[in-house]
Amino acid sequence: MLYGFFACYAVTGKCDLRTDNKARDVPVFASLDDCQKFGSASAGEPPSKEGKWALDEGHYYQCLGLTPVAPAAPAEPPRTVYKTSAETLQRDFQTNPDALTRKIGNSIIEVTGTIDNASVADGAALQLSGDAWDVTAWLTAEGKTAAIGLPKHGHITLSCDRIGTLMAAAGRRPAVVELRDCTPAKAD
């Protein structure tokens, strides 16, 4: 115990030494400021929600680290959900694809529609009935599995990662939208 105290004090000049319930030497600091300044790994316990390793009032676990603890990276905010129908999506895309793309932004697209073809490209996509054109929804690997056995003319809601252009506008023919990275969210 005496060696542990001297080792702790020699490194920081701010330590005290205690014995834990397994008779091991546990270095502690007298102030939270010193604990955070010189701290490293705690004595095998997670910190409290305030980030403290309280031993008792006025003493905190941690010693011998000498490297400041880096702050945690901020969590990425959840993506918003853009809800629409296959018909509305196709109509809005034909009207102004760039405006629709900006409006959706990074949102997840939740689209409802009627299945017109349940096995496009060997089950890799579904076609949903649109106004003038069908909307092709390309499925993820999990989406392919979930889409097995979906009936033609069944009603479905898909959660898709993004939209794209299946066919560019040319002359009188309007642009045709497609959905990418989709998984069935609900099927009727």
PAGU-138629 format. One record per residue (C-alpha): residue number from 1; x, z negated, y. Coordinates in nm, 3 decimals, padded with zeros to 5 digits. Layout:
nr|c1|c3|c2
NUM|X|Z|Y
...
This chain:
nr|c1|c3|c2
1|00.000|00.000|00.000
2|00.281|-00.080|00.240
3|00.439|00.265|00.183
4|00.102|00.435|00.249
5|00.063|00.246|00.576
6|00.409|00.345|00.699
7|00.360|00.711|00.593
8|00.027|00.723|00.774
9|00.158|00.553|01.088
10|00.478|00.760|01.094
11|00.282|01.088|01.097
12|00.028|01.006|01.368
13|00.104|00.665|01.512
14|-00.273|00.603|01.510
15|-00.359|00.516|01.149
16|-00.472|00.213|00.960
17|-00.486|00.186|00.582
18|-00.769|00.062|00.360
19|-00.825|00.052|-00.014
20|-01.124|00.241|-00.157
21|-01.342|00.129|-00.450
22|-01.097|00.293|-00.696
23|-00.800|00.096|-00.558
24|-00.655|00.402|-00.383
25|-00.500|00.385|-00.037
26|-00.734|00.542|00.219
27|-00.591|00.617|00.564
28|-00.837|00.567|00.849
29|-00.837|00.606|01.226
30|-00.947|00.348|01.477
31|-01.124|00.606|01.697
32|-01.330|00.918|01.635
33|-01.115|01.104|01.890
34|-00.798|01.036|01.690
35|-00.982|01.119|01.368
36|-01.083|01.461|01.500
37|-00.744|01.527|01.660
38|-00.529|01.447|01.356
39|-00.783|01.468|01.073
40|-00.775|01.681|00.762
41|-00.960|01.632|00.433
42|-01.190|01.334|00.416
43|-01.170|01.074|00.143
44|-01.370|01.291|-00.098
45|-01.698|01.267|00.091
46|-01.880|01.519|00.312
47|-01.910|01.433|00.682
48|-02.232|01.305|00.828
49|-02.450|01.545|01.026
50|-02.254|01.443|01.337
51|-01.931|01.550|01.164
52|-01.804|01.194|01.117
53|-01.652|01.036|00.811
54|-01.758|00.680|00.890
55|-01.591|00.405|00.688
56|-01.741|00.120|00.883
57|-01.822|00.070|01.246
58|-01.526|00.184|01.454
59|-01.320|00.330|01.166
60|-01.324|00.686|01.036
61|-01.179|00.856|00.730
62|-00.913|01.126|00.762
63|-00.542|01.127|00.814
64|-00.224|01.332|00.770
65|-00.371|01.675|00.853
66|-00.224|01.738|01.197
67|-00.409|02.071|01.228
68|-00.724|02.086|01.437
69|-01.041|02.160|01.242
70|-01.174|02.507|01.335
71|-01.535|02.517|01.452
72|-01.784|02.681|01.217
73|-01.882|03.040|01.297
74|-02.229|03.070|01.451
75|-02.498|03.177|01.206
76|-02.628|03.530|01.245
77|-02.988|03.531|01.370
78|-03.248|03.656|01.120
79|-03.359|04.016|01.153
80|-03.699|04.086|01.302
81|-03.964|04.275|01.105
82|-04.122|04.597|01.232
83|-04.463|04.639|01.062
84|-04.631|04.978|01.038
85|-04.818|05.212|00.805
86|-04.674|05.528|00.648
87|-04.913|05.745|00.852
88|-04.824|05.576|01.183
89|-04.453|05.584|01.106
90|-04.466|05.960|01.034
91|-04.676|06.029|01.347
92|-04.445|05.823|01.573
93|-04.137|05.986|01.423
94|-04.277|06.337|01.475
95|-04.361|06.253|01.837
96|-04.019|06.113|01.934
97|-03.768|06.019|01.662
98|-03.512|05.876|01.906
99|-03.764|05.649|02.078
100|-03.889|05.520|01.743
101|-03.534|05.455|01.622
102|-03.458|05.256|01.939
103|-03.788|05.065|01.907
104|-03.712|04.963|01.547
105|-03.347|04.883|01.626
106|-03.197|04.657|01.359
107|-03.536|04.534|01.236
108|-03.645|04.539|00.875
109|-03.924|04.796|00.838
110|-04.231|04.672|00.651
111|-04.444|04.976|00.576
112|-04.777|04.992|00.395
113|-04.918|05.303|00.238
114|-05.071|05.483|-00.058
115|-04.840|05.607|-00.333
116|-04.861|05.985|-00.358
117|-04.575|06.025|-00.607
118|-04.427|05.727|-00.793
119|-04.122|05.896|-00.944
120|-03.930|06.107|-00.695
121|-03.572|06.182|-00.808
122|-03.616|06.011|-01.146
123|-03.768|05.698|-00.995
124|-03.512|05.658|-00.715
125|-03.784|05.699|-00.451
126|-04.157|05.676|-00.387
127|-04.359|05.915|-00.173
128|-04.622|05.755|00.046
129|-04.909|05.965|00.180
130|-04.865|06.052|00.548
131|-05.075|06.256|00.790
132|-04.909|06.597|00.762
133|-04.607|06.510|00.545
134|-04.536|06.246|00.285
135|-04.295|05.964|00.369
136|-04.013|05.932|00.115
137|-03.897|05.575|00.053
138|-03.561|05.552|-00.126
139|-03.541|05.238|-00.342
140|-03.263|04.988|-00.400
141|-03.158|04.915|-00.762
142|-03.389|04.612|-00.760
143|-03.661|04.824|-00.599
144|-03.639|05.082|-00.880
145|-03.694|04.810|-01.137
146|-03.985|04.661|-00.941
147|-04.147|05.005|-00.895
148|-04.167|05.086|-01.266
149|-04.528|05.141|-01.364
150|-04.673|05.166|-01.012
151|-04.979|05.392|-01.025
152|-05.036|05.704|-00.817
153|-05.283|05.632|-00.535
154|-05.200|05.260|-00.555
155|-05.161|05.070|-00.229
156|-04.812|04.925|-00.161
157|-04.611|04.741|00.102
158|-04.238|04.814|00.110
159|-03.961|04.625|00.285
160|-03.696|04.877|00.397
161|-03.358|04.835|00.562
162|-03.363|05.145|00.786
163|-03.517|05.483|00.861
164|-03.357|05.826|00.856
165|-03.441|06.194|00.896
166|-03.536|06.368|00.574
167|-03.589|06.699|00.752
168|-03.494|06.782|01.111
169|-03.746|06.943|01.342
170|-03.720|07.323|01.359
171|-03.945|07.555|01.555
172|-04.302|07.441|01.496
173|-04.208|07.225|01.199
174|-04.183|06.856|01.299
175|-03.910|06.616|01.186
176|-03.986|06.428|00.866
177|-03.894|06.060|00.832
178|-03.755|05.881|00.528
179|-03.708|05.512|00.454
180|-03.384|05.377|00.305
181|-03.296|05.075|00.089
182|-03.655|04.976|00.009
183|-03.799|04.716|-00.225
184|-04.167|04.666|-00.302
185|-04.295|04.357|-00.122
186|-04.654|04.379|-00.245
187|-04.848|04.625|-00.460
188|-05.226|04.647|-00.513
